[in-house]
């Protein structure tokens, strides 16, 4: 649950090579100017975070939740709408949400209020049919080396 120590934040996240690392690195940087600051990161898978939130709300005991948790974009709005007491309106917190991608901010915005802070922009993959690429003059098997401009140009020709 949340730390009783005002200088310690508890965090639930997953992926030690990215999310856990990033949280620890941010804490390290913040601690340079904030003596005594600590972060306690627990590696908890995304689905388990959602289950723990639901369980805490059902039990009427939000004290079991951490100070911060990461949540998948596609789940965020559902949880804010269904469990509003778990989330804090961050709109007037001093965070400049304009510094983030509007698409990422939209996931954590409900009725014009910001309930989350974008953490990453996630990986996006583009899959293109090889027969379409061949029609556009690209050899099959070269798709790995195709530049974005090549894809746009090929799509315009088709």
N, C-alpha and C positions, 0 to 999 in steps of 0.2 A: 504494500500500500504506500500511500504518500508518506514522506519522511516527516518525523516530528521535529527534526533539526531544520531551522530556517535557512541554513547554509548548504543543505543537501537536497538535490532534486532526484527523484526516482523516475526511471524511464523504462518503458517496455518497448522493445523493438526486435527485429529479426535481422538476419544476415550479418554475421560478424565481419565479413570482408568489406561491407559498404556501410550499412546503417549504424551498426554498433561502433565501427571505426569512426564514422563521421560525428556521432554524438560525443564520443570520448575526445576527439580532436577539438570540437567546438568548446567542450567543457575546459579543456586544457588552456585554450586561448582566453576564455572568459576568466578563468582562475588567475591569470597573470595580473589582472587589475582588481580582483576581488578576493582578498585574503580569506582563507578558510572555506572557500567554495568547493563543493564536491558533487559528483554525480554518481549515482548507483544505477548501472545499466543491467537490466535482466533481459536475457535473450528469450523472447516469447514469440512464437510464430503468429502470423497475422490472424489466422482462424481462431487461435487460442485467445488472442486479445479480445476478439469480438465475443467469444463465449464468456470470458471473464467479465466483460462489461455487462452483458445480459444477466449473468448470475448475480453480480453486485446490485444491479437495479432491482431484480426480482427479490433479493434478500433484504432490500432496503438498507444496504450498508455500502455506501460509496467510499468509505474509508479504506477499503481493500484495493482501490484503484491507485495507480501511480500518479505523480504530478504531471507526467507527459507520457503519451503513447503515440506510436505511429499507427496509421490506419490506411488501408488501401483506398484510393480515390473512389472506386466504385461502391464502397460501403459507407463512406463518410456521411453523406446527406441522410441516408436512411437512419443512421444512428443518432444524428443530431435531432431529427424529427421525432423519432421514437423515444429517445432518452435525453430530453433537453437539459435535465439537471446535471448531467455528466459534463456538459460543455460550458465554456465561458465565452461570452461575447467579447471578442478582441478588437472590435472595430475602432474603439477609441483608445487603444493601448499604446499608441505611438508608433506602431509598426507601419511602415509605408508599403501597403499591399500593391501599390503601383510598381514596385521594384520587381515583382514576380510576374510570370506569364499569366495573362488574364484567364487562360484556359485552366491553369492550375488553381488559381484563386477561386474560380467558379465552383470547383468541387466542394469547397469548404464555406461557401456563402449561401445562407438561407435567409430569404426575405430581406436582402440587402445588408445583412450582418455577417461579419467574418467570425467563424468559430474554429478555425484552424490556420496553421501557418504552412504554406507549401514547403516541402522538404527536399524534393527532387523533381526532375522532369522525366524520369523513367525512360527506358529504352523503347524506341519505336522501330518496328520492322516493316519493310515494304516488300510484298511478294508480287512478282509480275510473272505472268504466264510466259514460258519460253517461246511458244508459237507466236505470241504477240511481238516479242523482241525480234524474232526472226523476220516477221513482216516489216519491222522497222529497220531491218538491215543489220541487226546485231547477231553475232554468232552465238549459238547455244554454248553454255559453259563459261562464257565470259561475264556473266551477270555479276559476279563478285567485284569485278573491276569497273563496272559502269558507274560513272559519276552522275550525280543528281541532274545536272544539266542534260546529260545524254538521255535520261529517262524522260524528262520534260519534252525534249526535242522529238523523241520517238513517239510519245503520246500525241503530239501535235500532228505528226505525219499520218497517224492511223486514224 
